[in-house]
C-alpha cells in the first residue's frame, strides 16, 4: 500500500457558497458545500488521481513544502495536508 500526502488550498467561494479545493502541485481541483465535505472530496480526488497514475505508470509532481504553500496563500485561504492510500 502506498501513501501520498499533498498540500491543498481551501478557498471559500462566497458567490457560489461552496469551498473550493486546489492541489497546487497536481492541478487537481474539487469542491464541497461545507469545509468537511470539501475535505472528504479532496481526499477522494487525491486517491482517484493516484490510482490512475499507478495504473498507467505516469509521472507526477512531488509535493511542495507545506510552509512554502502556506506563505503563498491569501489570509482567507486555508492550507491542509491531504493524504490518500492506494
N, C-alpha and C positions, 0 to 999 in steps of 0.2 A: 504494500500500500504506500502510495506517495502522498506527501502533504505539500500544498502550495499556499503561501501566505503573501498577500499583496496589500499595499495601502489603497484605500478607497476614499474618495471625497464625497461627502453628503452635502447636498445643497437644497435648501427649501425653495421650491418654485411657488411663490405666492400667487402668481397669476393662475396657475393650473391647480394649486392646492395639493401638490404632491412633493415627495422628497426624491430628488434625482441623485443617482449614484454613478460616479465615474471612476474607473480604474485607469489612472494616467499612463501606466506602463503598458497597458494592453489595448487601450482604445475601446474598452468594453463599457457599456452603459446599461442601466436598468433604472426602475423607479418603483415607488410604493406610495400608498395613500398616507401612511404614517411611518415614523422612523423604524419601528420594529419590523414592519412589513418590508420596507426598503432593504434593511439589513438581511432578512431572510432571502429576498430575491437576489441580492448581491452574492450571497453565499452560493445559492443555486446556480447563478450565471457563471460564477468562477469555476464551479465544479464541472458544469457542462462544457465550458471553454477548454478546460484541461483534459477532459475525456476526449474531445475532438482532436486536440493537439497530440495526445498519446496515440490515438487510433491511427492517425495519418502521419505520425512521426515528423511533426512540424517544428520549426524553430519558434522560440518565443523570447520576449524580453525578460530579463531578471528583474525582481522587484527593486524599486528605488528605496533609499533610506527614508524611514518614516519621518524623521525630523526635517529632512530636506523638503519633502512633500508638504509637511505642515507649515513650513516657513513661506511657501509659495501661495498658500491659500488666503482667502479673504477672511476677515474676522467672523463673518456669519456662516462660514463653512466648517464642517466637522470632518476630521480625518480619523479613520479607524483602520486597523488591520483586519482583513477578512481572510479566513483560511478555508481550504477545501481539501478533502481527502478523496483520492480515487484509487 
